[in-house]
Amino acid sequence: MLLLAGPTDVGKTTLALRLLEKVGEGYLLDLDPGQGALPGAFTLFHYRRGVLTPLRRYLLGALSPAGVEARAVVGALRLARLIPPGSPTVADTDGYLDPGFRLLQVEALAPTEVLLLGAEALHRALAWRQDLRVRLAPPLPGARRKRAAERRQNRLERLLAHLQEARPRALPLEEGGAAEGLYGLLDGEGFFLGYGRLLAWEAGEGLFLTPVRGEVARVVPTRLRLPTPALPG
């Protein structure tokens, strides 16, 4: 596994896809809950001939590992364990630069190499470890710095695409929550099936708008919100 780390907007995702394109087939471990494939979640993809197929997701329930570091490390490790041994894999991380967290993540995933793009301070914090292969590289040429408003819009568009086929569904829920709150729907192994937006709650049951059709073992609150006017339909 090659783990890519560094600030936001230095070209980590672009580089990850280029590397997978070179090998033709492998796995992408999307560990960016803010700007990744589905906000608030980690996703394991199988890559083959330019096509990314999602295999499993793990709910972080937040847009950054900050404050939920232990959950972020566990989630990354659970998804990584699903990758067949010896398979070409690239882990694409978020822009959270806390050295303590990043070291825990690296120790848990045990990548063959860590490539830090434009992260000199993080490189200094990790380079002392003789058992880790850590390299520093400049940001990818052409990487563009996005404004905060553009990142928010990108997240909203991804959430709306996820909820495009959403339908009302009643599910057990012990307590009601915020009107605009998104809930995570989990399977019996604790992996993430998809989001549900709470529409109503009464007597231990919630009415959700969700694209999830399969069996749901548990419903958990997240830190994510989705304003009513943004909902599809």
N, C-alpha and C positions, 0 to 999 in steps of 0.2 A: 504494500500500500504506500502511495505517495500522499502525504498530507500537505495541503496548501493553506497557508495562513498569512495574515497581513491586514492592513486597514481596509475599509470599505472602498470600492471603486478603484482597485489596482489591477484588475484583470484576472482574478482567481478563477472565476467560472469559465471565462473564455479559454484560459489556458487548460483547464481541466477537460473541456470538450475537445480541444485540439489534440491533447495527449491521447484521449480515448479514440479519436479518429485515426490516429497513427497505428494503434494496435488492432483496430477493427472491431474488437469485442472485449467487454470488460464490465466493470461496475463503477457507478458514481454514487458516492455517499454524500448526499446533500445535507450539510450540517449548518446551514444558514437560515435560521428561523425568521429573519427579517426580510431578506431579499431573495430567499430560495424559492423553490417550486410552489410551496404552499405555506403561507405565513403561519408562524407559530408551531411548525412541525419540522421534523427531520424526515428525509425520504431516502430509501435505498432504491436505486435504479439499475436495471440491466441495460447496457449499451450494446447495440449491434448495428453496424452499417448506418450510422447516423440517426438511429431511432432509440429514444430513451423510453423504457417501459418501467413504470413504478411497480415495485415488488411489495414493499412493506413501508409503513410510516409509523413514527413514534411521536406522540404528542408532547411538546414542550409546554404549550399553553401560554407562551410569552414570545415577544419579538426579539429577545436577546437572552443569552445565558446569564446575564447579570441578575443576581438574586436567586437564581434557580440552577446554580452551577452543578450541584450533585445530580440533579435530574438530567441535566444536559450530558454529563459524562456517562451516566447509566444508559440513556437512550442511544447515544452513539455506539456504545459497546454492544448493546442488544442487536442493533441493526448490523454491525460489523460481523457478528458471529454467524450471520446468515450467509455470508459470502463464502463460496467454495474455496478451500485452501489453494493458494497458488494463483488465484485469478487476478489479472491486472485490475487494480482498483485505484481510484483517485478520490480522496476525501476533500471536499470543498467547504471551507469553514466561513464563519461570519467575521465581521470586523472588530469583535471584542478582543482587546489586546492585553487583558490582565495576564501577567506572566504566570501567576500561580494557577489560574484556571487552565491556561494553555498547556502547562506542564502536566497537569493531571490528565488532560485529554490525550496528550501524546503518550503518557505512560499507560493509559488504559487501552488505547488502540494499537500501540506498538508498531507504528509504521516503519517501513524500511528506510524512508527518508522524509524529512520535513523541509519544505521549501518555503521560505519567508519572502514575500514580495513587498518591498518597500517598508520593511519593519525592522529598522536598525536596533531600536531599543529592545524589541522582543528577541532579536538575535543575540544581543549581549546577555539577556537574561537566561537564554537556553544553551548558549554555546559551551558553557563550562561542563556540560554533561558529556563525558567521554563515551558513554554507551549509546548516545544518540547521534545520528547523522543529520546535522542541521546546516542548511545552506542559505545564504542571503542572495537575493536577486532584485534588480530594480523592477518597478511596476511595468506591466506589459505595455509596449508601445501602443498608443492609441486609446488607452484606457481613459474614460471620461468621468469626471467627477459629477455626480448627480446632486441636484438640490434636494433638500428634505421634502419639499412638496412633491417632487417627482417620485421619490421613494414611496411616499404615502399613497400616491395615485397608483403606482405599480402594485402595491400590496392590495389595495381595494379591488383592482381589476382581477387579480388572481383569486381573491375570495369570491368575487361575483361569478367568475368562471366555474369555480368549485360548486357554487350553489345554483348554477343555472338550471339543473334538472330537479331542484328541491321540491318536495311535496310535504304536506302536513303529516305528522306521525306522532302518536302518543307513546310515551316511554316513562318508566318509573323514575321519579325524581323526589327525593326526600324534602327538599326545600326549594322554594321559588327564588329567582335571582333577578338581576337587572334586565330591564325590558330590551336593551340592545345587546345583551351579553351573548357571546358564542360559547357553546358547550362542546366538549369533545366526546365523541361516541367511540367506545373501545370494544374490541372483541375479547373473547375469553382468555387470550394470552396477554392482554394488556396493550396490544398494538392499536394504532389509531385508524379508525374506519373513515371518519369524516366529521365535519362540523354540523351542529344543529343550532338554529336560533330559537330561543324560547319565545313562544307566542302567548302562552297562557299556562297557569299552574293552579292545581286544586287537589287537595287531599292525596298528596303523595304521587301525583302524576302530572307530567308536563306535556304540553303540546308543542312540538318542535317543527320547524321548517328545515328539512334536511334532505340531502341527496342519497343518504345511506338507506339501502334496501335490505341488507342482510341482518343476521342476528346480532343484537347489541347486548353485551354483557354488563356494561356500566356506562353511566353518563357523568361527566365531571366538568366543573366550571373552568373557564380559562380567563386570561387577562385581556382577551381580544374583544372588541366591540364592533358592531356593524350597524350604522344608522338606518332607520326604517326606510327613508327615501332611496337608499342605495340598493334595496333588495330587488331581485329580479321579479318581473311581473307587476 
